[in-house]
Amino acid sequence: MALAPATVSQIGNSQFVIFDAFEKMNTKVARQNLPANQSSWMENLQPIAANDLQAVPGAAASIATLAGKTVAREFPANIGAVDYVIQFNTDGSCIAVNANTGAQTTVAAAATFSTTPDMTVFGSQRILIMDPTKGYATWDGTLFVGSGGISPNIVVTNGGSGYSAAPAVSFTGGAGGNAGGATATAVMGGSGSAQFVASVTLTNPGTGNAAGAAITVVFTGANTTPATATVVVWPQVKGNTIDVFAGRVWWASANSSGQFRVLNFTGTAGFDDTNPANAAGSTTIADRDLVHGITAIRAMNNFLYIFGDQSIKQIGSITVSSSITLFTIITLASDIGTSFLMTIQSYNRLVLFANKQGVYGVFGATVQKISDDLDGIFQLTDFSQPPSSALNDLNNIHCYVMLLKYLDPVVGSRSILVIYQQNKWFVVSQGSLLAICSVALASTTQVETFGSSGSDVTQLLQNKAVSVPVKLITSLTPNGNIVTAKKLIRSGIAVTTQTAQFLTMTVDTENGSNSYQFSAASIVNWVNNLGQIVQFQNNSLQNVNFITGGFRFPKTSTEGYGKFIGNTVTGTVMNLAINAIVNEYNDEDLWGELP
């Protein structure tokens, strides 16, 4: 009986290098030392899942241009129902930009601040600014108050009675006997001839008032019982960092040696209360591990964190006894800190921050580095532009975003964003940025990232209708056999796309690279939107309107020779995801002697 003929394999001696199930980007080690499921570089590709590297949205159009300004720092703020990007500029000015409309409001003119102010928000009512040279200031969306003005916190102690109209409000004492020209208006309650003063709105804080000057509020108008109110001069203090914790304002100021070792806090009467009788006060931190002083104060996750350049401390709760505020300072780390105030963010119940060695997280009482995979990037970071950070809900994934000035060994100095999500890092480029911040927009109920390259205010990672440049560099893998040279036969790339797009992929070995162009929608034949059959030449198409969308796996004949095989994918795309890369090869000879 004759035997059936053996089945002939169409694969023959072919072997395959497959790059899929991408675990993460890792710049710490050389490309040839990475496993096949780790990439050497992943730019503008968000790892949604193991086989889904999705192109990120591009930047939206600028919402505002601040004529003649260059950004120094950006902060988010909400005052009432309005969300703002607060931009401090290199000329010392401060401008508030409505994050939804782009409307600009000048908070303070040039030369008001240094280039390193810090800022926080008090009760969604006002911003509080602390500057090392210009001191403490506030803005409530309308009125700016700084050193020499009187406080907008005018406390009505008796509303009076019998007013039929709002009384005139004036001030006595202070500079010029009239509080330096301060003005205010009365807000009335009641009706008819039974009105009373409910509150007082400051309309001009005046100038030149000395700290602690006695100023009297005067109400002029017919009444049965006159109204009374109290006011203080706005605190004339300076510092390098500020935040709000447990209803108090906290800031760091310099001691007699010029070191920012003094931790200050307001009293129980509000953001302008420096009266020790109300439990306001200060303490000097003399600990050895606070090497050069306090660099940042941040209230996060029910704690007040005190950052030095080489240490991190924490206050958990405060109490008041006999008009004295009591608290305990606990040290979390005595050899890790930060000088980069703008990198500190609360992220998924962690506190993240960066220094020149990388990004760290505060995990309860433990501080750990989380950016080992970025070591190759941090080695090439120019810290003359201090890093800044933000948050972003990118494709519904909550992310930590940090801006770095990267000394790219290929194209030179450029701005990159390194993004952390679910224990993975990837790189994003959104233009030549100088500063970023995140705003929790009420209009989208998401955290959005805004940035500036100088005078603009631009929402980043927002526009899915704009193409972005992507770059994926795989590992260089020997595919389990480091001594045998391999000869490339074919290569393909699996993608999912909503539109017809082109990618360039190089086939890389230790001996060099060969470049090929792929249509992200290509098959052997394709029917365009006119119903015409379109033929491919060299696996690419030109000047063709495609029916869009779907999963595609274009391939082409390739060449290459080496013991290690990898790929580099580039292109300018939108709404595209890279799923896998495949290289077919034959074993050629031992030890890789070039033919």
C-alpha positions in Angstrom: 0.0 0.0 0.0 1.4 3.3 -1.0 2.0 5.9 1.7 0.4 9.3 1.4 2.8 12.0 0.4 4.2 14.2 3.2 2.7 17.6 3.7 5.0 20.3 2.5 5.3 23.3 4.9 4.9 26.7 3.4 7.1 28.1 6.2 10.1 26.0 5.6 13.0 27.0 7.7 11.6 30.5 8.6 11.7 31.7 12.1 10.0 34.8 13.5 10.9 37.7 15.8 7.6 39.0 17.1 7.3 42.2 19.1 3.9 42.2 20.9 2.5 42.2 24.4 4.5 45.4 25.1 5.1 45.5 28.8 6.7 49.0 29.1 9.3 51.5 27.9 12.7 51.1 29.5 15.5 53.6 28.8 17.6 52.3 31.7 19.6 49.7 29.8 20.9 49.4 26.3 18.5 48.3 23.6 20.2 45.0 23.0 19.7 44.1 26.7 16.0 44.5 26.7 13.5 41.6 26.5 11.4 41.5 23.3 8.3 42.8 25.2 9.9 46.0 26.4 10.6 49.0 24.1 13.6 51.2 24.1 11.4 54.3 23.2 7.7 54.9 23.0 6.7 58.4 22.0 3.1 59.7 21.6 2.0 56.1 22.0 0.0 55.3 25.1 0.1 51.7 26.3 -3.6 51.1 26.7 -3.1 47.3 26.9 -0.4 44.8 26.1 -1.1 44.8 22.3 -2.6 48.3 22.1 -0.2 51.2 21.8 -2.5 54.1 20.9 -1.5 57.4 19.4 -2.3 60.2 21.8 -4.3 63.3 21.0 -2.5 66.4 19.9 -2.6 69.8 21.4 -5.6 72.0 20.9 -5.4 75.4 19.4 -4.2 78.0 21.9 -7.0 79.5 24.0 -5.0 82.7 24.7 -1.9 84.6 23.7 -0.4 86.8 26.4 1.2 89.6 24.3 4.8 90.3 25.1 4.9 87.7 28.0 7.0 84.7 28.6 5.8 82.1 31.1 7.8 81.4 34.3 5.3 79.2 36.2 1.7 78.1 35.7 -0.8 77.1 38.4 -4.4 76.0 38.3 -7.2 77.8 40.2 -10.9 77.8 40.7 -12.7 80.8 42.0 -16.4 80.2 42.4 -17.5 78.4 39.2 -14.6 79.7 37.1 -11.6 77.6 36.3 -8.3 79.5 35.6 -4.8 79.0 34.5 -2.8 81.4 36.5 0.4 82.4 34.6 3.3 84.1 36.2 5.7 85.6 33.7 9.3 86.4 33.5 8.6 90.2 33.7 7.0 89.7 37.1 3.4 90.0 36.0 0.6 87.7 36.7 -2.3 87.0 34.3 -5.4 84.8 34.9 -6.7 83.0 31.9 -10.2 81.5 31.9 -9.5 77.8 31.1 -12.8 77.5 29.1 -13.0 80.8 27.3 -9.4 82.0 27.1 -10.5 85.4 28.6 -7.5 87.2 30.1 -7.5 89.2 33.3 -4.4 91.0 34.6 -3.9 90.1 38.2 -0.7 92.0 38.7 1.4 94.2 36.5 5.1 93.7 35.6 7.7 93.8 38.4 5.1 92.7 41.0 6.6 89.2 41.5 9.9 87.4 41.1 10.1 84.4 38.6 9.7 81.9 41.5 6.4 82.6 43.2 4.3 79.8 44.7 0.5 79.8 44.8 -2.5 78.0 46.3 -6.3 78.4 46.4 -8.3 79.2 49.5 -11.8 77.7 49.7 -12.5 78.3 46.0 -12.7 81.9 47.0 -9.3 83.4 46.1 -5.8 82.6 45.2 -3.0 83.1 47.7 0.5 84.0 46.4 3.8 83.8 48.2 6.9 85.3 46.7 10.4 85.3 48.2 11.1 88.9 47.3 7.7 90.5 46.9 5.8 88.8 49.7 2.2 87.7 50.3 -0.7 88.6 48.0 -4.2 87.6 47.1 -6.7 87.9 44.2 -10.4 87.0 44.4 -11.2 87.2 40.7 -11.6 90.9 40.8 -9.4 92.6 43.4 -5.7 92.2 43.9 -4.2 92.9 47.4 -0.6 92.9 48.3 1.9 94.4 50.7 0.7 97.8 52.0 -3.0 97.2 51.3 -5.7 96.5 53.8 -7.2 93.0 53.9 -10.4 92.2 51.9 -11.4 90.2 55.0 -13.5 92.9 56.6 -15.4 91.4 59.5 -18.8 93.0 60.4 -19.1 92.8 64.2 -22.5 94.5 64.3 -24.7 95.0 61.3 -26.5 97.8 62.9 -30.2 98.5 62.3 -32.6 101.1 60.8 -30.8 101.7 57.6 -33.0 102.6 54.6 -30.0 102.7 52.2 -26.5 101.4 52.1 -24.2 103.6 54.2 -21.0 105.0 52.8 -17.9 103.1 54.0 -14.6 104.9 54.7 -11.4 104.2 56.7 -9.4 106.2 59.2 -5.9 105.6 60.3 -3.1 104.0 58.4 -1.2 105.7 55.5 -2.4 109.3 54.9 -5.0 108.9 57.7 -7.4 107.1 55.2 -5.7 103.7 54.9 -3.8 104.8 51.9 -6.8 105.6 49.8 -8.7 102.4 50.5 -12.4 102.2 49.5 -15.2 99.8 50.1 -19.0 99.4 49.8 -21.6 98.0 52.2 -23.7 95.0 51.2 -27.1 95.2 52.9 -29.5 92.7 54.3 -33.2 93.3 55.2 -35.4 95.7 53.3 -37.0 99.1 53.4 -36.1 101.1 56.5 -35.1 97.9 58.4 -31.9 97.2 56.5 -28.6 96.2 58.1 -25.0 95.8 57.0 -24.5 92.2 56.1 -20.9 92.4 54.7 -18.4 94.9 53.3 -16.7 94.5 49.9 -13.3 96.1 49.5 -13.0 97.9 46.2 -9.5 99.4 46.6 -7.0 98.1 49.2 -5.0 101.3 49.4 -1.3 101.6 49.5 1.6 102.2 51.9 -0.1 101.0 55.1 2.4 99.8 57.7 2.2 96.4 59.2 0.0 96.4 62.2 -1.4 99.9 61.6 -4.7 100.6 63.5 -7.4 101.2 60.9 -11.0 101.9 61.7 -14.0 101.2 59.5 -16.5 104.1 59.4 -20.1 103.7 58.2 -21.9 107.0 57.3 -25.6 107.0 56.9 -28.9 107.4 58.8 -29.5 104.5 61.2 -31.1 103.4 64.4 -28.0 101.5 65.6 -24.7 102.1 63.7 -22.9 99.2 62.2 -19.3 98.3 63.2 -16.6 96.3 61.5 -12.9 95.5 61.9 -10.1 95.3 59.3 -6.4 94.6 59.4 -3.5 95.5 57.2 -2.7 92.7 54.8 0.2 90.6 56.3 3.5 91.8 55.2 5.4 88.5 55.1 7.6 86.8 52.6 8.3 83.2 51.8 9.2 80.8 49.0 6.2 78.3 49.3 2.6 78.3 50.5 -0.4 76.0 50.9 -3.6 75.6 52.9 -3.9 72.8 55.5 -6.6 72.3 58.2 -8.1 75.7 57.3 -4.9 77.5 57.9 -2.4 79.1 55.5 1.1 77.7 55.9 4.3 79.1 54.4 8.1 78.9 54.7 10.2 82.0 55.4 13.8 82.7 55.9 15.6 82.8 59.2 18.3 85.4 60.0 20.8 83.5 58.0 18.6 83.6 54.9 17.7 79.9 55.0 14.1 78.9 54.6 13.8 77.0 57.8 10.9 78.8 59.4 7.4 77.2 59.1 4.6 79.7 59.6 0.9 79.4 60.0 -2.1 81.7 60.2 -4.6 81.7 63.1 -8.2 80.7 63.4 -9.6 84.0 62.0 -8.6 83.4 58.4 -6.0 83.8 55.7 -5.0 87.2 56.9 -4.7 86.3 60.6 -1.2 86.5 62.0 -2.3 87.2 65.6 -0.7 84.8 68.1 -3.8 85.3 70.3 -5.7 83.4 67.6 -3.2 80.5 67.5 -1.1 81.9 64.7 2.6 81.2 65.0 5.8 79.7 63.6 8.4 77.2 64.3 12.0 76.9 63.1 13.0 73.4 61.9 16.6 72.9 63.0 16.9 69.3 62.0 20.2 68.4 60.4 18.5 66.6 57.5 16.9 69.8 56.4 20.1 70.6 54.7 19.5 73.9 53.0 16.0 74.7 54.0 12.3 74.1 53.0 11.8 74.0 49.3 8.1 73.2 49.2 5.0 72.9 51.4 2.1 70.8 50.0 -1.2 69.7 51.6 -2.1 66.3 50.2 -4.0 63.3 51.3 -4.8 64.6 54.8 -1.1 65.5 55.5 1.0 68.6 55.2 4.3 67.6 53.5 7.4 69.7 54.1 10.0 69.1 51.4 13.7 70.0 51.7 16.2 69.3 49.0 17.4 66.3 50.9 14.5 65.3 53.2 10.8 65.0 53.5 8.7 65.7 56.6 5.0 65.5 57.4 2.4 66.9 59.8 -0.7 64.7 60.2 -3.0 66.8 62.4 -3.1 70.0 64.5 -4.8 70.9 67.7 -5.2 74.2 69.6 -4.6 74.5 73.4 -4.6 77.8 75.2 -4.4 79.7 71.9 -1.3 77.7 70.9 -1.3 75.5 67.8 0.2 72.1 68.5 1.5 69.5 66.0 4.2 67.0 65.5 6.6 66.9 62.6 7.5 63.4 61.4 10.5 62.7 59.1 9.7 60.3 56.2 13.1 60.5 54.5 16.5 62.0 55.5 18.3 61.5 52.2 15.6 62.1 49.5 13.9 65.4 48.7 13.4 67.8 45.9 14.4 71.3 44.8 11.7 71.2 42.1 8.5 72.5 43.7 6.6 72.3 40.5 6.9 68.5 40.2 4.9 67.7 43.3 1.5 66.1 42.7 -1.0 64.0 44.5 -1.6 60.9 42.3 -3.9 58.0 43.2 -3.3 58.6 46.9 0.4 58.8 46.4 2.5 61.9 46.5 4.9 62.1 43.5 7.8 64.4 43.0 11.1 64.6 41.1 14.7 65.5 41.7 17.8 65.1 39.4 17.9 61.3 40.1 14.3 60.6 39.0 10.7 60.5 40.1 9.8 59.3 43.6 6.6 58.4 45.3 5.6 58.7 49.0 3.9 55.4 49.8 2.5 56.0 53.3 5.7 56.4 55.4 8.0 55.1 52.7 9.7 57.0 49.9 10.5 54.9 46.8 11.9 55.7 43.3 9.4 54.8 40.6 11.3 56.0 37.5 14.1 53.5 37.0 12.8 53.0 33.5 13.6 56.7 32.8 17.2 56.7 33.9 18.4 57.0 30.3 16.2 60.2 29.9 17.2 61.7 33.2 20.9 61.3 32.3 20.2 63.6 29.3 17.9 66.1 31.0 18.9 69.8 31.1 17.8 71.0 34.5 18.5 74.6 33.7 14.8 74.6 32.8 13.3 73.3 36.1 10.8 70.4 35.5 7.1 71.0 36.1 4.3 68.6 36.4 0.5 68.1 35.9 -2.1 65.4 35.9 -4.2 64.3 32.9 -7.1 61.9 32.5 -5.8 60.6 29.2 -8.1 58.2 27.4 -9.9 57.8 30.8 -6.7 56.8 32.5 -5.4 59.0 35.3 -1.8 60.0 34.6 1.1 61.9 36.1 2.7 64.2 33.5 6.1 65.8 33.9 7.8 68.3 31.5 11.5 67.9 30.9 14.0 69.7 28.7 15.6 66.7 27.0 19.0 66.7 25.3 18.0 64.4 22.5 21.1 62.7 21.1 19.6 62.7 17.6 17.8 66.0 17.2 19.2 68.1 20.1 17.5 69.9 22.9 13.7 69.6 23.0 10.7 69.5 25.3 9.2 66.1 26.2 6.5 65.0 28.6 7.2 61.8 30.5 3.9 60.2 31.5 3.3 57.7 34.3 0.3 55.4 34.3 -0.3 52.1 36.1 3.4 51.6 36.8 4.4 52.3 33.2 6.2 55.3 31.6 6.0 56.6 28.0 7.0 59.8 26.3 4.8 62.5 24.7 5.8 65.5 22.6 3.4 68.5 22.3 5.6 71.3 21.2 8.4 73.5 22.8 6.9 73.8 26.2 8.3 75.9 29.1 5.7 75.2 31.8 2.6 73.0 32.4 -0.2 72.7 35.0 -3.3 70.6 35.4 -6.8 72.0 35.8 -9.8 70.0 37.1 -12.3 71.4 34.6 -15.9 71.6 35.7 -16.9 71.7 32.1 -15.5 68.2 31.4 -15.4 66.8 35.0 -11.9 65.6 34.1 -8.3 66.7 34.9 -6.9 68.4 31.8 -3.3 69.6 31.2 -2.5 73.1 30.0 0.9 74.3 28.9 2.8 77.3 27.5 5.7 77.6 25.1 6.1 81.3 26.1 3.1 83.6 25.6 0.4 81.1 24.7 -1.9 79.1 27.0 -2.7 75.8 25.3 -4.7 72.7 26.3 -2.5 69.7 25.7 -3.5 66.1 24.8 -6.9 67.2 23.7 -7.4 67.2 19.9 -8.0 63.8 18.4 -8.4 65.4 15.0 -4.8 66.4 14.7 -1.9 64.1 13.7 1.0 63.6 16.1 4.5 62.2 15.4 4.9 58.7 16.8 8.0 56.7 17.4 8.4 53.2 18.6 11.9 51.6 19.0 11.7 48.0 20.0 14.5 46.0 21.7 17.3 44.4 19.6 16.7 40.8 20.4 18.8 37.7 19.5 15.5 35.7 19.7 17.2 33.2 22.0 20.2 32.6 19.9 23.0 35.1 20.3 25.6 33.3 18.2 23.7 32.8 15.0 23.4 35.5 12.4 19.9 35.9 10.8 18.9 37.0 7.3 15.6 39.0 7.1 13.0 37.9 4.6 9.8 39.7 5.4 8.4 42.2 8.0 5.0 43.3 8.9 3.2 45.6 11.3 -0.3 45.1 12.8 -2.3 48.2 13.3 -5.8 49.4 14.0 -6.7 52.7 12.5 -9.7 54.9 11.7 -8.1 56.5 8.7 -5.7 55.6 6.0 -2.2 56.5 7.1 1.4 55.7 6.4 4.1 54.5 8.7 7.8 54.1 8.1 9.5 51.1 9.7 13.1 50.3 9.7 14.4 46.8 10.2 17.4 47.1 12.5 20.3 44.9 13.3 23.6 45.5 15.0 25.0 46.1 11.5 22.6 48.9 10.4 19.0 49.6 9.3 16.9 49.4 6.2 13.7 51.5 5.8 10.3 50.6 4.4 7.0 52.4 4.1 3.8 50.7 5.1 0.2 51.8 4.5 -1.7 51.4 7.8 -4.7 50.3 5.8 -2.9 48.2 3.2 -3.8 44.8 1.8 -3.0 43.4 -1.6 -6.0 45.1 -3.2 -8.3 47.7 -1.7 -11.5 49.3 -2.8 -11.5 53.0 -2.5 -14.6 55.1 -1.7 -15.4 55.4 -5.4 -15.6 51.6 -5.7 -12.4 51.4 -7.7 -9.9 48.5 -7.2 -6.5 50.0 -6.2 -3.3 48.0 -6.8 -0.4 48.3 -4.4 3.2 48.8 -5.6 6.0 48.0 -3.1 3.3 47.7 -0.4 2.5 51.5 -0.4 -0.1 53.7 -1.9 -0.1 57.3 -3.1 -3.0 59.8 -3.8 -5.8 57.3 -2.9 -8.9 58.0 -0.9 -9.5 55.0 1.4 -12.5 53.6 3.0 -11.3 54.1 6.6 -11.1 52.0 9.7 -10.3 48.6 10.9 -7.5 46.2 11.7 -4.7 45.8 9.1 -1.5 43.8 8.9 0.6 45.0 6.0 3.9 43.2 5.2 6.7 43.6 2.7 9.9 41.8 1.7 12.8 43.1 3.8 16.6 42.8 4.0 18.9 42.7 6.9 21.7 40.7 8.4 22.8 40.3 12.0 22.6 38.4 15.3 20.1 40.9 16.7 16.8 42.1 15.2 14.7 45.0 16.0 12.4 47.7 14.5 11.9 51.4 14.6 8.5 52.7 13.6 7.8 56.4 12.8 5.0 58.3 11.3 2.6 61.3 11.7 -0.7 59.7 12.5 -4.0 60.1 14.4 -6.4 57.6 15.9 -4.0 54.7 15.2 -2.9 51.9 17.5 0.1 49.7 17.0 -0.7 46.1 17.9 2.4 44.0 16.9 5.5 43.8 14.7 6.7 40.6 13.0 10.0 39.8 11.3 10.6 36.6 9.4 14.1 35.4 9.0 16.3 32.4 8.3 19.3 31.4 10.3 22.4 32.2 8.2 25.6 31.3 9.9 27.4 31.1 13.2 29.0 34.1 14.8 27.6 36.5 12.3 30.5 36.9 9.8 29.2 39.4 7.2 28.9 37.8 3.7 
